[in-house]
Amino acid sequence: ATVSNAKAENIHLILNKIVSHLQQQQQQHQDQNGSVATTPPTTTNPTETTTSTARTFLADLENQCPPSVLLSILIPRLFSSSSSSSSSSNTTTTTPTTPLSSNDTLTILTFLVTHNPTQFIVPISQSVRSEAERLSSSTSDDDTEVSDSALDAIVGQLQSPSGEVATHTTQALLALCKYGGARGGSAARTTIGKRIILALTSSWNTTITSSSSSEEPISNHHYSTVTVRYASLLVSILTTSSGTVGADDEEDLLQVAIQQSSLDLLLLDVVSSDDPLLQMSILDQIERFATKGLAKMGALRREWLTSSKVVRPLLRLAGGGDGDDDDDGQVEGAGGSMDDDGGDSAMDSAMPHPILGGSALRILSSICKIIPTHDPITTPSSWSSSSSSSAAERVLLTGFHRALRTFARYANGEVERIALVDAISSFASVSEYALTSVLEEEEEEKRMGFGEEEEGVVLRERWLDIGSMPQSKLKALVLCSIARVMDPSSLEEADSNGEEGDGRQRYYVPSSKTSLQLFQCFGQVNTNGNTSPEQLLLNFSKSPFVEVRLGAYELMRAFVSKVKTGATILLSQEGFLEFLLSGEGESVKEGKEARFAIVQAVLNSGTRQLLAENIVKDLERVVSEGPYYVKSVNWQLATEQ
């Protein structure tokens, strides 16, 4: 929207009058009280005077332009480094062309929201977001600055009762993070992303302090809502990488958050609250922090996520106790601390939380995936390592293994079973030792320190048993989880999400021998040795359910690719070669592509050298025809049929 020059001058004059009026009120109050003014001055009739003046100013502005035009004038000035003469001059004389400073603009916006919130509060938040997004995409080096007062005011809007205002505010702050740099004065010494983290932490501390000391504390509902807003924004800032000029490095931002205890305040402290719904929301944010941007996850984030202060509360919720016995002989479980010979048993204290247990186990699964594959803690010989990182990871792995066994007792529903399958496969993906300990669990019980009351749960059966799963999607989940343990390359691609990583291997790839052992255990668990696992897999490939077929195809491909004798074993199964050469029985696009990938894997394996020449030619023909080839039928013959 545009206005004439005359109207623009009138608007600026009114705005400057508002600033001058408010400054005069502040000065009068300061003179009367001998201190810096925090509220309007006391007069004979303060309410009537303030309300009457405000109505006059608002009416004058409304006569000149609609709110949208007014905000198009004001909001850019909020991020301007130009200073107004009215802010520094002792005289109250202003001119229509006097530029408004950022502080003056903030004063006017506060005035508008205070006296006419219905008309201005949402449009102002929307305009601030639009301007911040414009700045984030701008390539010009314009004279822009985000003052501390403006930043604090924007952050404060996260506490608005309006969800729309809070959403606009969140997006505005994220856009300012991408903008990346403030100019001029002390603000030039730190980037906006770090300043937003500081402002968030300060605002949160102020909120908690004022709520605890106020006669009317914040309601539980509003407290929960604001907490999730703050936590979600913090996680987004720390995990959103940007290619824009001046964007902060994740490690630098995380260093600020750790120094200010921002993550502890907004995530860990809340997990220990007594509100399960709020805890669930915060656990979701911790999971985001553990899973987003894995391709570029830095050492600081990995160190924080695997630290004892993060892992131990999750273990307690998941039913793993603290993951380790304390040095003083006490075991701290979900129900509190107790001596080993106390009245309650360790198992009673380590029961998974009825609401939060599944979420905690899922997060622990994600954290297991970020343990470096080369770390010595993943081998049994170094579990006594004294380094802080190794000690923390020892707590994670021992506690996670214990939590898996405990959680397996209570995982009867579909949601719990999904979480359990994902968790066991995640633990098995940590190292050769972890996978072997699951496959040969009975031999590991004594070394892991499990008591008699914990016996009777075999994790490999709870993971690999498909016969007990009536739902086809759960069967597919198990098949795919086995395939991903054998061949985690698909997880690497999913984590990168198209981003270029640092080239570091993030997932342990089991040896051919261990992968074969896993495949054989899969057959033993599901057939009691009466049917070979390859026959079982071929049967699944003929399932009427698409998801089961796709899971079987994925496991076939992984087995052929990662086990030296995998192709030989499958081809020795009657009907498997015909299955590869024929496209019949599969009409789904994804299924055709998956079967085609199996043929390619066979030709790329060492078994190719052992195959007869005619079989190799048949397989090469399938590859040359492509995954979607359909054999043509003579038209006359088709008509006769």
N, C-alpha and C positions, 0 to 999 in steps of 0.2 A: 504494500500500500504506500501511496505517496501523498504528500500534502504540499500546499503552496509554501513559498518562502515566508510569506507573512504569517501563515498559521504555524510554521515551524518556529519562527521567532517568538510567537505568543506562547507556544508550548514550552519552549526553553525558559521563558521568563517566569511562567507559573512554577515550573520545576525548581528554578533557583529560589523563588519565593518560599516554596515549601522547605527547602534546605535551610534558608536563612531563618525562617520561623522556628524550626526545630532546634537550630543552633542557639537562638535567643532563649528558648525555653531551657535548654541545657545550661546555658550560662547563668540564667536567673536562679536555677535550682542549685548550681554550684556556689553562687554567692550567698544564698540563704543557708546552706548547710555546711559550707566550708570544705566540701569534698567533691570528688568527681561525681557528676550526676549519673544516676542509673535509672531514674524515673522522671517523668515530667514534673515541673515545679508546682508547688502548692499555692493555689490562689483562693480568692473568696468563693468562686464557683468553678473549680477546675474542670469538672466533667462537662458542664455546659459550654465553657470557653473552648475546650479542646474539640468537642464534638461539632460545635458551630463552625469553627475555623476549618476543620477537616471537611465538613460538608461543602463549604465554600470552595475550597481547592478542588475537590472531586467534581463539583458541578462545573467549574471553569474548565477543567480538563475534558470533561465529557462534551462540552460545547465545542471544543476545538477538534477533537478526533475520537474515534472508537478505541477501545482498549488495545486491539491488535496493533494499531499504528503507534500508540504510546509505547508499547513494549518493544516494538521494532527500533525505537529511538533509544530506549533505556538499556536493554540487555547488552548490546555491543559495548556500551560504556562500562558495564560491570567488569569486563575483562580488558579494560583499557589502562594504560600506564600514564595517561595524561592526567594532570592534577588541576583541580578547579581553584580559581582565585578565592572563591568563597570559603574554601577550607583553610586557607592560610592567612587571608587578609583580615585585618582588624575592623574594616569597614563592612557594612552590610550592603553597600551599593553593588549591584550586579547589572550585567548587560545581557541582552538576549543571546549573544554569541558566546557567553562564558561557558567553557567546556565543563562538563560534569566529571568529577573524579569517580573512581571505583567506589570509594567510601560514600560519596554523595549519592551515587546511584543506589547503593545498598540501603541507604537511609530512606530514599524515596520508595523503593520496593517494599521495605518493611512498613512504611506508612500506608501504602496502598493495601497490603494484605491485612494490616491491623484494622483498618476502617471499612474495608469492603472485601472480605475474604471470599465471599461467594463468587464475585466477578473476577478476582485476580489470582487466587492461590494456584489453581490448576493451570491457567494460561501462562503464568510466570514460570512454573516448573517446566512446562513444555517448551517455552521460548529459550530457557537456559539450556535445555538439552539440545535444541536445534543449533544454538550458537556454539556449544561445545563440540558438536559433531562437525560443524562447519570448520572450526579451528583444527580439528584432528585430521581433516582431509585437505587442509590448505597447505600449499607449497610455498607461499610467499612469506618472507620474513617480516611480518608486520609488527607494529609496536603494540604487543599484547603482553599483559601480565595478569596473573591470577593472584590477587592479594590474599593474605592470610584471613582477613575478615570475611572476604567473599567466599573463600573455601570453607571456612567454619560454618557460614550461614547455609551453604549448599549441603554440607554433610548433615547439618541439623535437620534438614527436611526429610531425612530417612525416618525420623520419628513422627512424621505426619500421620494422622488418623486415616488419611486418604491413601489407598493403595496406588491410585493413579499417580499421585504426586511422588510417592516413594519410587515407583518404577521409572518415572522420568529422571529423578535424581540419581538413581543407580546408573542409568545409561549415560547421563551427563558426566558423572565422575569417571566412568570407564573411558569415555571419549577424551576427557582431559588427560587421562593416563597415556593415551596414545599420542596426544599432542606433545607431551614429553618434556617441555622445558619452560620455565618462567625466566623472565629477563628483568634485570634492574634490581639494585639494592641487595638486601640479604637473601631475597628469594632466588637470586641467581646461583646461590651456592648449593642448592639442592633441587632436584627435579620434582615435578608435580606428583608423580607416583608415590615417592617417599613421603611427601608432605600430606598426601591423602591418608596414608597409613597412620601418620602421626595424628592427623585430625580425627580419624576414626577412633583411635585408641583414647585420645583425650576426651572426645565426646562421650564415649562409652563409660569411661571412669567417672565423668561428671554426672551422667545419668544414674549410675549405680549409687554414687554418693548422695545425690539429691533425693533419690527415691527412698534411701534408708533413713535419711534425716528429716524428711518431709512428714507433716501430719497426715497428708493424703498421698500415700505412696502410689506408684504406678500400678495399674491393675495387672493381674497375672496374664490376661489375654494380650494386652498391649505390650507387656514386657517380652512375651514369647515372640510376638510378631517383629518387634524391633530387633531382638537378638538375632533372629534368622536373617533379617535384612543386612545387619552389620556383618555377620559371619559369611554370608553368601558373597557380599561385595569384596570382602577381604580375600577370600579364596579366588574369586575371579581376577582380582588384580595380580595375585601371586602366580597364577597359572596361565594368564593370557599373554602369549608372546605377540609382539607386534613388529612389523617391519618398517614402521614409520621412523623418520629421523628423530633422534633424541629419546626414543623409547628406552625404558629402564631394562637393565639386565635382571633376569629373575633372581640371581644370587644376591644382587645388591638390595633388591626390594625385600627379599626374605631375611637378609641380615638385619634390616631395620625392624621388621616384624618380630624377629627373635629378640633383639635388644630391647624393644618396647614391651615384650611379653604379650603382643597382640594375639598371637595364635593361642597362647595359654588362656587369656582372658575370654576370648570369644568362642573357643572350641572346647578345650579340656575342662575348664571350670564349669561350663554348662553341662558337659556330659555327666558330671557328678551331681547334678541337680536332682530334685525329686519329681520332676514333671516328665513322664514317659514320652508324651507327644513332642515336647520341646527337645528332649534327648534324641528322639528319632530323627528330627529335622537336622540337628547338629551332626549326628552320625552320617547323614547324607552328605553334608558339607565336607566332613573328613574324608569320606569316600571319594568325593570329587577331587580333593587335594591329593589323594593317593593314586588316582587313575588318569587325571587329565594331563596331557602334554608329556607322556612318558618318554617320547622320542628325545626330548631335550631336558629331562629331569636332571637337576644339578645335585651336587654332593650334599648341599645344605638341606634340601628338601628330603632327600633320602635319609640323612642322618636324623632329622627331626621325626620322621615317620617311624623309624625303627628304634627310637629312644624308648627307654623304660617308662617314662611318664606318659607316653602315648599308648604303648603296648599293654601295660599292666591293667589299666581300666577296661580296655577292650577284652582282655583275657578273662577278667572277672565277669563281664557281661556274657561272654560266650561259654562260660563254664570251665575255664582252664585255670582257675585260681589266679595266682600271680605269675604263673609260669615257672616259678623257682621258689624254693624254700628260703626264707630269710635266714641270715646268719645267726640270729638269736633264737632259732628254733621255732619261730612262729610262722604260721601260714595264714595269709590274708585272703579270704575268699569273698564270694559275692555277699555274704552276710556279715562281713566284718573280720576282725582279727581274732585269733584264738591260738592256744597252745596246741601242740601236736597231740597231747594226751588229754585235751579238754573234753567237755561233755558232748560237743557236736562232732560229727565225723567230717573228714576232709571232703568226702563226696557230697555231703549235705551242703557244705559251704560253697561248693564249686558247681552247683546246678546252674545251667544257663538261664538268663533272664527270660521270663515268659514272653515278653514283648520285644525286647531289644537284642536277644541272643542271636537271632539270625542275621541281623544287620551287622552286629559286631564281628561275627564269624566271616561275613562277606568282606569286611574291611581288612581283617587279618589276612584273608586270602590275597587281597590286592597288595598288601604290604609285603607278603612273602615273595611276590613276583618281582619286587624291586631290589631284593638282596642280590648283590653282585655274584655272578656265577663262579667267579674265581676266588671268592672269599673263603679262607680256610675254615670258617665256622661251619661250612656245609659238609665237613668231613668229621667223623667221630674222634679222630686223634687230636683235634684242636679244640674240643669243647671246654677245655679248662683254660683257654686263652685269657690273659688278664687285660687285654686292650678293651677300652670302653665300648668300641663298636662291636667287637666280637662278643663281649658280655651281653650287650643289649640284644644282639641277634640270637644268642643262646637262649635268653629269656623268651624271645619270640618263638623260636622253633620248638623248644621243650614245652612251653605253655600251649602253643598252637596244637601240637600233637595231642596233648592231654585234653584240650578243648574239643578236638575232633572226636575223641573217644567218648567224652561226656555228652556232647551234642548228639552223637549218633544214637544214644539211648532214647532220645525224645523226638527225633526227627521222623514223625509219622505222617505229617501232612505233605502235600505236594510242594508248597513253598519251602518248608524246612528241608525236604529231600533235595530240592534244587540247590539250595545253599550248601548242603553237605557235599554233594557231588562236586560242586565247583571248588569248595574248600579243600577236599582231599586231593583233587587233581592239582590244585595250586601248590599244596605242600609237596606232592610228589614231583613237581616241576622244579623244585629248588636245587636238588643235587642228586647224584647217583645214590648217595647214602640215604637220602630221604625217600626216594622211590623204592629202594630195596627194603627199607624198614617197613614200608606199607605192604609190600608183596610178601615179606617174610616176617610178619609182625610178631608171631609167637616167640621167635627167637630173640626179639628185641625188648620184650616186656620187662625182663629182669633188669637190663641195662638202663632202660628209660625210667625205672623206679615206680612202675604201676603196682598197686596192691591187689590183693585177691578180690576186693570188692569191685575192681574195674575190669576184671576178666569177663569174657563172654561176648565182647564186641570186637569183631574182626573188621577193620576198616576196609580191606580190599573187597570184602563181601558187600558192605554197604555202598561201596563205590561201583563195583563191576556187575552187581546182580541186576540183570534186566528182567528176569522172570517174575520178580515181585512187583514190577511196575506195569500197571494196566494201561497207563496213558502212553500213547505213541510218542508224544513230544519228550517225555522223560527218557524213553528208550533212546531216542535220537541224541539227547543231551549226553547220556553216558557214552555212546559210541563216539561222539565228537570230542568229548573230554579225553578219551583214551588216545584218539588220533593226535590231539594237540600236545599231549605229553610226549608222544613219540616224535612228532614233528612240529615244533613251536613256531615255524616260519610264518604261519598265518597270523599268529599273535603279534609277531614283530611288525607285520604289515598293518594290522589293525591299530597298533599303538602309534605308529608313525603318522597315520591319517594324512598321508601325502606329504608330510614334512620331512625334510632331510635331517636325519639324526646325526649322532656323533660317531657312528660306526662301531660302537661297542656292542658286543653280544649281550643281550639282556635276559635270555632264557637258556637254561641248561638243556643240552641235547643229549639224551641218554645214549649209551653205547648200543651197538647192534645186539649184543648178548642180553642186556637188560630189557630192551624193547621186545625181544622174542619172549623173555620171561613174562613180561606184562601180557603179551598176547595169549600165552599159554594159560596164565592165571584167569584171564577173561573166559576161556573155554572151560576151565575146571569149575569156576564158580557157577556157571550157567548150565552146565550139562553133567556135572559130577563125573566127568571123564568118559561118559557114554558116547559123546559126539565130539568130533574134532572142532576146534575153534574156526577153522576155515570153512567147514560145512555149515556151522552156525552162521557165519558171516554171509555165506552165499544164500542161505535161507532168508536172512534179513534183506538182502538185495532184491528179493522177489515180493517183499511186503506190499500190500495194497496201500499202505500209508506213505505218502511222499517223504515226510520227514525222516522216517525210519530208513528208507532206501538211501536218502542223501547221507545219513549218518554212516551207513554201511559202506557206501562208496568212499567217503572221506577216510575211514579207517583202513580200507583196502589200499588206498593210495599211499597213506602214511606208512603202512606196513611194508609195502613194496619199496618205498623210497629209503627207509631208514634201517631196514633189516637186510643184511647181506643175502640171506637165503629166502627173503620174504616172497619174491616172485616165484621161486622154485616151489615153495610150500603151497602157495595158492594154485599154481598151475597143475600141481599133482592131484588136486581135488577134482573129482569127476564133475564135469559140467562147467568148470570155471573158464576154460578156453572158449567154449561156445558162448558163454556169457560175454566175454570180451569182444568176440568177432560179430556178434549179433546185436543190433540196436533195438531189438524187439523188447517189449515190456516196459519201455520208458518213453513217456510222452512229454515230460516236463523239461523245459529248456535247461534248468540248473542240473537236472539229472543227466541229460545227454552230455553236458560239459564235464560233469564229474566222472562219468564212465570213460570219456575220452582221455581225461587226465590219468586214469589208471593205465590205459594202454600206453600212453607216453612214458609213464614211470617204468613199466615193464621193459620197454625198449631202451630206456636209459640205464637200466640196472645191469649188474654183472651176469645175470641169468641169461641175457640175450645170447651170449657166446655158447651157451649149452643147448639152445633150442635148435630144432631142425630147421633147415633153410626154408621149407615151405611155410612153417609156422611164422617165421620172421617176416616173410613176404606178405602173409595174410595180415599180420599186425601193422606192417608198414602201409598196406592198402587202406586199412581203417584210418590211419593217421592222415594219409593223403586225401581221403574223402571228406574228412572233417567231422566234427561232432554232430552236425545236423543232417547228415546224408540220409536220404531215404531211397531205397531201391525202387526204380521205376517199374511199373507194371504195364504190359502190352494192353492198349486200349480195347482191342477186340476180345482178348481173353478176359479182361475185367468185365466187359459187357455180358459175355456168356456166363461168367460166374454169378 
